[in-house]
Amino acid sequence: MLNFFKKKEEKKIAAFNYDLIAVDMHSHVLPGIDDGAQTVEESVYLIKKMMDVGIKKIIATPHIMVDFYRNTPETINGALEILKAELKKQNIDIEIEAAAEHYFDETFEKRVEEKKLMTMGDNYALFEYSFISPPPNAFEVIQKMMEWGSYKPILAHPERYPYMTVEEMANLRGWGCNMQLNTISLTGYYGKDVKKKAESMVDNDIVDFISSDMHHPKHAAAFKDALNYPHLEKLLFNYPLKNIMLK
């Protein structure tokens, strides 16, 4: 007799974690200043989950968006100090810094020219595009980032921009722009098209940084789950990822 009640095949459990990169350089764990953690309790929860999978250092990158999140170095560093105080109070030992995820809006070019971007490591600057259409002046502004401000640009989660092809990413990278992949994209969290594009980025060797883009507990669960996917294993073991340079 056929057994119609077979147990589901158990998912492979990864024998490794993120301690191979040590640094998560794109997250929204600072409390109450963007669409990430809203309270310091939520921040601590997310940080503990990141530590559980091997993260040794977190660089929080709150949004700077003129229409939604008008953050400044003062608001960001203020939230960072609140979080640091709570981590110390709870004896949670992890290094945490802050930079920003700059939205490529009408104010971005001026911020570049005035050298007002919040950076990480050796002057790396994280920025994101609109999810609807690319900025028409992208090449010119990226050139300014490198020439005017001596910035090292990082484009956040290019796999999530529906209009951007892997070939266009490779071209942009050729201009000197680093590519940052959200690890949870490899799980299908954002849909099968994003997953396919993320896998293609890995297969074409155009990933420079990986990160969680942590906002809430569902992201924390997906961040852990991503360790079970072969393309993430390939990134961790066969790639010269730059995360470790931010340690």
The 8 nearest C-alpha neighbors of each residue, nearest first, counted from 0:
[[1, 2, 3, 4, 5, 6, 7, 8],
 [2, 0, 3, 4, 5, 6, 7, 8],
 [1, 3, 4, 5, 0, 6, 7, 8],
 [4, 2, 5, 1, 0, 6, 7, 8],
 [5, 3, 2, 6, 7, 1, 0, 8],
 [6, 4, 3, 2, 7, 8, 1, 9],
 [5, 7, 8, 4, 9, 3, 2, 10],
 [8, 6, 9, 5, 4, 10, 3, 11],
 [9, 7, 6, 10, 5, 11, 4, 12],
 [8, 10, 7, 11, 6, 12, 5, 227],
 [11, 9, 12, 8, 227, 7, 13, 224],
 [10, 12, 227, 13, 9, 228, 8, 14],
 [11, 13, 227, 10, 14, 226, 9, 224],
 [14, 12, 227, 15, 226, 11, 16, 228],
 [13, 15, 12, 16, 226, 227, 11, 232],
 [16, 14, 13, 17, 226, 18, 19, 232],
 [15, 17, 52, 53, 18, 226, 19, 14],
 [18, 16, 53, 19, 20, 54, 52, 21],
 [17, 19, 53, 21, 20, 54, 16, 55],
 [18, 20, 17, 21, 235, 16, 53, 236],
 [19, 21, 243, 18, 22, 17, 242, 235],
 [22, 20, 18, 54, 55, 19, 17, 56],
 [23, 21, 56, 20, 242, 57, 54, 24],
 [22, 24, 57, 210, 25, 58, 56, 54],
 [25, 23, 58, 210, 22, 57, 26, 59],
 [26, 24, 212, 60, 210, 23, 59, 58],
 [27, 25, 212, 213, 59, 60, 28, 211],
 [26, 28, 35, 214, 61, 213, 59, 29],
 [27, 29, 42, 36, 26, 35, 59, 30],
 [28, 30, 27, 78, 79, 42, 36, 59],
 [31, 29, 38, 37, 36, 39, 32, 42],
 [30, 32, 37, 38, 33, 36, 29, 35],
 [31, 33, 30, 29, 34, 61, 37, 68],
 [34, 32, 35, 31, 68, 62, 61, 27],
 [35, 33, 36, 214, 32, 27, 37, 31],
 [34, 36, 214, 27, 33, 28, 37, 215],
 [37, 35, 30, 28, 42, 41, 38, 214],
 [36, 38, 31, 30, 35, 41, 39, 32],
 [39, 37, 30, 41, 40, 36, 31, 42],
 [38, 40, 42, 30, 41, 43, 82, 37],
 [41, 39, 43, 38, 42, 44, 30, 37],
 [42, 40, 44, 38, 39, 36, 43, 45],
 [43, 41, 39, 28, 45, 36, 40, 44],
 [42, 44, 46, 40, 41, 45, 47, 39],
 [45, 43, 41, 47, 42, 46, 40, 48],
 [46, 44, 48, 42, 47, 43, 49, 41],
 [45, 47, 49, 43, 48, 44, 50, 42],
 [48, 46, 50, 44, 49, 45, 43, 51],
 [47, 49, 51, 45, 46, 50, 219, 44],
 [50, 48, 46, 51, 47, 52, 54, 45],
 [49, 51, 54, 47, 53, 52, 48, 46],
 [52, 50, 48, 49, 53, 47, 54, 46],
 [53, 51, 50, 16, 49, 17, 54, 223],
 [52, 54, 18, 17, 50, 16, 51, 55],
 [53, 55, 50, 21, 49, 18, 17, 56],
 [56, 54, 21, 22, 93, 53, 50, 94],
 [57, 55, 22, 94, 95, 54, 93, 21],
 [58, 56, 95, 23, 22, 59, 24, 96],
 [57, 59, 24, 96, 97, 95, 23, 25],
 [58, 60, 97, 26, 27, 25, 57, 28],
 [59, 61, 99, 98, 100, 26, 25, 27],
 [62, 60, 99, 27, 100, 33, 59, 63],
 [63, 61, 100, 99, 101, 64, 68, 33],
 [62, 64, 101, 70, 68, 69, 102, 100],
 [65, 63, 68, 102, 67, 66, 69, 62],
 [64, 66, 69, 67, 68, 63, 106, 104],
 [67, 65, 64, 68, 69, 104, 63, 102],
 [68, 66, 64, 65, 69, 63, 33, 62],
 [69, 67, 64, 63, 70, 33, 62, 65],
 [70, 68, 65, 64, 63, 67, 71, 66],
 [69, 71, 63, 68, 74, 75, 72, 62],
 [70, 72, 73, 74, 75, 69, 63, 76],
 [73, 71, 75, 74, 76, 70, 117, 77],
 [72, 74, 71, 76, 75, 77, 70, 78],
 [75, 73, 77, 71, 76, 72, 70, 78],
 [76, 74, 72, 78, 77, 73, 71, 79],
 [75, 77, 79, 73, 78, 74, 72, 80],
 [76, 78, 74, 80, 79, 75, 73, 81],
 [79, 77, 81, 75, 76, 80, 29, 30],
 [78, 80, 76, 82, 77, 81, 83, 29],
 [79, 81, 83, 77, 82, 78, 84, 76],
 [82, 80, 78, 84, 79, 83, 85, 77],
 [83, 81, 79, 85, 80, 84, 86, 39],
 [82, 84, 80, 86, 85, 81, 79, 87],
 [83, 85, 87, 81, 82, 86, 80, 88],
 [86, 84, 88, 82, 87, 83, 89, 81],
 [87, 85, 91, 83, 89, 88, 84, 90],
 [86, 88, 90, 84, 85, 89, 91, 83],
 [87, 89, 85, 86, 90, 84, 91, 83],
 [88, 90, 86, 87, 91, 85, 84, 92],
 [91, 89, 87, 88, 86, 92, 85, 93],
 [92, 90, 86, 89, 87, 93, 88, 47],
 [93, 91, 90, 94, 86, 87, 89, 55],
 [94, 92, 56, 55, 91, 95, 57, 50],
 [93, 95, 56, 57, 96, 55, 92, 58],
 [94, 96, 57, 58, 56, 93, 97, 59],
 [97, 95, 58, 59, 57, 94, 98, 79],
 [98, 96, 59, 58, 60, 99, 79, 95],
 [97, 99, 117, 60, 118, 119, 59, 58],
 [100, 98, 60, 61, 117, 101, 62, 63],
 [99, 101, 62, 126, 60, 125, 61, 63],
 [102, 100, 126, 63, 99, 62, 127, 125],
 [101, 103, 127, 64, 104, 126, 63, 128],
 [102, 104, 107, 128, 127, 101, 126, 105],
 [105, 103, 107, 106, 102, 64, 65, 108],
 [104, 106, 107, 103, 108, 109, 65, 102],
 [107, 105, 104, 109, 108, 110, 65, 103],
 [106, 108, 110, 103, 109, 104, 105, 111],
 [109, 107, 111, 110, 106, 140, 112, 105],
 [108, 110, 112, 111, 107, 106, 113, 105],
 [111, 109, 115, 107, 113, 108, 112, 114],
 [110, 112, 114, 108, 109, 113, 144, 115],
 [113, 111, 109, 114, 110, 108, 147, 148],
 [112, 114, 110, 111, 115, 109, 148, 116],
 [115, 113, 111, 112, 148, 116, 110, 147],
 [114, 116, 110, 113, 111, 117, 112, 109],
 [117, 115, 114, 118, 110, 111, 124, 101],
 [118, 116, 98, 99, 115, 124, 119, 72],
 [119, 117, 124, 98, 122, 123, 116, 120],
 [118, 120, 123, 122, 98, 121, 124, 117],
 [121, 119, 245, 122, 123, 118, 244, 246],
 [120, 122, 123, 119, 245, 151, 118, 150],
 [123, 121, 118, 150, 120, 119, 151, 124],
 [122, 124, 151, 119, 118, 121, 152, 150],
 [125, 123, 118, 152, 153, 151, 150, 122],
 [126, 124, 153, 100, 154, 152, 101, 155],
 [127, 125, 101, 100, 154, 102, 155, 153],
 [126, 128, 102, 155, 154, 103, 101, 100],
 [129, 127, 103, 102, 133, 130, 126, 134],
 [128, 130, 131, 132, 133, 127, 103, 102],
 [129, 131, 160, 132, 128, 161, 159, 133],
 [132, 130, 129, 133, 160, 161, 162, 128],
 [131, 133, 129, 130, 134, 162, 128, 160],
 [132, 134, 135, 128, 129, 131, 137, 162],
 [135, 133, 137, 136, 132, 128, 103, 129],
 [136, 134, 137, 133, 138, 132, 139, 140],
 [135, 137, 139, 134, 138, 140, 141, 133],
 [138, 136, 140, 134, 139, 135, 141, 133],
 [137, 139, 141, 140, 136, 142, 171, 135],
 [140, 138, 142, 136, 141, 137, 143, 144],
 [139, 141, 143, 142, 137, 138, 108, 144],
 [140, 142, 144, 138, 143, 139, 137, 145],
 [143, 141, 139, 140, 145, 144, 146, 138],
 [144, 142, 140, 146, 147, 141, 145, 139],
 [145, 143, 141, 150, 148, 142, 147, 146],
 [144, 146, 149, 150, 142, 143, 148, 147],
 [147, 145, 143, 149, 144, 148, 142, 150],
 [148, 146, 143, 144, 149, 145, 112, 111],
 [147, 149, 150, 144, 114, 146, 145, 111],
 [148, 150, 145, 146, 147, 144, 151, 122],
 [151, 149, 145, 148, 144, 122, 123, 152],
 [150, 152, 123, 124, 122, 145, 153, 149],
 [151, 153, 124, 176, 123, 150, 177, 125],
 [154, 152, 177, 125, 178, 176, 124, 155],
 [155, 153, 178, 126, 127, 179, 125, 177],
 [154, 156, 127, 179, 126, 157, 153, 125],
 [155, 157, 180, 158, 179, 181, 159, 154],
 [158, 156, 159, 160, 155, 154, 180, 178],
 [157, 159, 156, 197, 160, 196, 193, 180],
 [158, 160, 157, 156, 193, 161, 130, 189],
 [161, 159, 130, 163, 162, 157, 158, 131],
 [160, 162, 163, 159, 130, 158, 131, 193],
 [161, 163, 160, 164, 132, 133, 131, 130],
 [164, 162, 160, 161, 167, 165, 168, 157],
 [163, 165, 167, 166, 168, 162, 161, 196],
 [164, 166, 168, 167, 169, 200, 163, 196],
 [167, 165, 169, 164, 168, 170, 163, 171],
 [168, 166, 170, 164, 169, 165, 171, 163],
 [169, 167, 165, 171, 166, 170, 172, 164],
 [168, 170, 172, 166, 167, 171, 173, 165],
 [171, 169, 173, 167, 172, 168, 166, 174],
 [172, 170, 168, 174, 173, 169, 176, 167],
 [171, 173, 176, 169, 175, 174, 170, 177],
 [172, 174, 170, 171, 175, 169, 176, 168],
 [175, 173, 171, 172, 176, 170, 142, 138],
 [174, 176, 172, 173, 177, 171, 152, 151],
 [175, 177, 172, 152, 153, 171, 174, 178],
 [178, 176, 153, 172, 207, 152, 154, 175],
 [177, 179, 154, 207, 206, 153, 208, 180],
 [180, 178, 208, 155, 209, 156, 207, 154],
 [179, 181, 209, 156, 182, 208, 210, 206],
 [182, 180, 210, 183, 184, 211, 156, 209],
 [181, 183, 184, 185, 210, 211, 180, 209],
 [182, 184, 185, 186, 181, 222, 221, 225],
 [183, 185, 194, 182, 186, 181, 187, 188],
 [186, 184, 194, 183, 187, 182, 197, 225],
 [187, 185, 183, 188, 184, 225, 194, 228],
 [186, 188, 190, 194, 191, 189, 184, 185],
 [187, 189, 186, 190, 184, 183, 221, 185],
 [190, 188, 187, 184, 193, 191, 194, 159],
 [191, 189, 187, 188, 193, 192, 194, 184],
 [190, 192, 194, 187, 193, 195, 189, 188],
 [193, 191, 195, 194, 190, 196, 189, 187],
 [192, 194, 196, 195, 191, 190, 158, 159],
 [195, 193, 191, 185, 187, 197, 184, 192],
 [194, 196, 192, 198, 193, 197, 191, 199],
 [195, 197, 199, 193, 198, 194, 158, 200],
 [196, 198, 194, 200, 199, 195, 158, 193],
 [199, 197, 201, 195, 200, 196, 202, 194],
 [198, 200, 202, 196, 201, 197, 203, 195],
 [201, 199, 197, 203, 198, 202, 205, 204],
 [202, 200, 198, 204, 199, 203, 206, 205],
 [201, 203, 199, 200, 204, 198, 205, 230],
 [202, 204, 200, 201, 205, 199, 165, 206],
 [205, 203, 201, 202, 206, 200, 238, 199],
 [204, 206, 200, 203, 169, 201, 207, 178],
 [207, 205, 178, 204, 208, 179, 201, 200],
 [206, 208, 240, 178, 177, 241, 179, 205],
 [209, 207, 179, 241, 242, 240, 206, 180],
 [210, 208, 180, 179, 181, 182, 207, 242],
 [209, 211, 181, 23, 25, 212, 182, 24],
 [210, 212, 213, 181, 182, 222, 26, 25],
 [213, 211, 26, 25, 210, 181, 214, 27],
 [212, 214, 26, 211, 27, 218, 215, 219],
 [213, 215, 35, 27, 36, 218, 28, 212],
 [214, 216, 218, 217, 213, 35, 36, 219],
 [217, 215, 219, 218, 220, 45, 214, 44],
 [218, 216, 220, 219, 215, 221, 214, 222],
 [217, 219, 221, 216, 220, 215, 213, 222],
 [220, 218, 216, 222, 217, 221, 48, 223],
 [219, 221, 217, 223, 218, 222, 224, 216],
 [222, 220, 224, 218, 223, 219, 183, 225],
 [223, 221, 219, 225, 220, 183, 224, 218],
 [224, 222, 221, 220, 225, 226, 219, 52],
 [223, 225, 221, 226, 222, 227, 220, 186],
 [226, 224, 227, 222, 223, 228, 186, 183],
 [227, 225, 224, 228, 223, 13, 231, 16],
 [226, 228, 13, 225, 224, 12, 11, 229],
 [227, 229, 225, 226, 231, 230, 232, 186],
 [230, 228, 232, 231, 233, 227, 226, 234],
 [231, 229, 233, 232, 228, 234, 198, 201],
 [232, 230, 234, 233, 229, 228, 235, 226],
 [231, 233, 229, 235, 230, 234, 236, 228],
 [232, 234, 230, 231, 237, 236, 235, 229],
 [235, 233, 231, 238, 232, 237, 236, 230],
 [234, 236, 232, 233, 237, 231, 238, 19],
 [237, 235, 233, 234, 238, 232, 19, 239],
 [238, 236, 233, 234, 235, 239, 232, 240],
 [237, 239, 234, 240, 236, 235, 233, 204],
 [238, 240, 241, 237, 207, 234, 235, 236],
 [241, 239, 207, 238, 208, 242, 243, 206],
 [240, 242, 244, 243, 208, 207, 239, 245],
 [243, 241, 244, 245, 22, 208, 20, 240],
 [242, 244, 20, 245, 246, 241, 22, 21],
 [243, 245, 242, 241, 246, 120, 121, 240],
 [246, 244, 120, 243, 242, 22, 119, 241],
 [245, 243, 244, 22, 56, 21, 242, 120]]
